[in-house]
Amino acid sequence: AEGKSYRVRRTRAFFLDEAQLVDSSLKKVLRKWVVPFQIVPTGISADGTKLYLEHWSQDPADGLVLELSEDGRLAFRERAGLELKEGTWIEDFPKDPNNAYLSYMKFEVGNKTYIIRFTAPCT
């Protein structure tokens, strides 16, 4: 905020999960991010190192996305300046009997395709 970084402690009630960048086989993990529990990714950086998560549109911070780096750093960025492309849900993938909400999304950025594996929100 205003050019300064702040350290924030997460409460125990704020559950975390993991999102993974996987290869085209959907099996090999190339990169991991710690994410808020049951949230859908909204984009990935052109180099595949940063994952973006969006706020609900009713949120006063509409227009911002949360940028997650693999090293755990996070930042809020203006969505308009990132040119994020909408992801496509992958419907045909190996199911996990231990995770009924396992999901995959494909993002095409430039001439690269990235696939993210994550746990989607239960509906």
ChimeraX attribute file (.defattr): number of C-alpha atoms within 10 A of each C-alpha:
attribute: neighborCount
match mode: 1-to-1
recipient: residues
	/A:1	7
	/A:2	4
	/A:3	5
	/A:4	5
	/A:5	8
	/A:6	7
	/A:7	5
	/A:8	6
	/A:9	6
	/A:10	9
	/A:11	7
	/A:12	7
	/A:13	6
	/A:14	8
	/A:15	11
	/A:16	13
	/A:17	13
	/A:18	15
	/A:19	24
	/A:20	21
	/A:21	25
	/A:22	18
	/A:23	15
	/A:24	11
	/A:25	9
	/A:26	15
	/A:27	11
	/A:28	11
	/A:29	15
	/A:30	12
	/A:31	15
	/A:32	20
	/A:33	20
	/A:34	17
	/A:35	22
	/A:36	14
	/A:37	16
	/A:38	18
	/A:39	19
	/A:40	22
	/A:41	22
	/A:42	18
	/A:43	27
	/A:44	28
	/A:45	18
	/A:46	17
	/A:47	10
	/A:48	19
	/A:49	15
	/A:50	20
	/A:51	25
	/A:52	24
	/A:53	20
	/A:54	19
	/A:55	15
	/A:56	12
	/A:57	10
	/A:58	7
	/A:59	9
	/A:60	9
	/A:61	13
	/A:62	13
	/A:63	15
	/A:64	21
	/A:65	22
	/A:66	20
	/A:67	21
	/A:68	20
	/A:69	18
	/A:70	15
	/A:71	11
	/A:72	11
	/A:73	11
	/A:74	14
	/A:75	13
	/A:76	16
	/A:77	14
	/A:78	14
	/A:79	17
	/A:80	10
	/A:81	8
	/A:82	14
	/A:83	11
	/A:84	17
	/A:85	14
	/A:86	15
	/A:87	20
	/A:88	12
	/A:89	13
	/A:90	13
	/A:91	9
	/A:92	8
	/A:93	11
	/A:94	10
	/A:95	11
	/A:96	10
	/A:97	8
	/A:98	7
	/A:99	10
	/A:100	11
	/A:101	16
	/A:102	17
	/A:103	22
	/A:104	25
	/A:105	20
	/A:106	19
	/A:107	23
	/A:108	17
	/A:109	19
	/A:110	9
	/A:111	6
	/A:112	10
	/A:113	14
	/A:114	20
	/A:115	25
	/A:116	27
	/A:117	22
	/A:118	23
	/A:119	18
	/A:120	17
	/A:121	12
	/A:122	8
	/A:123	4
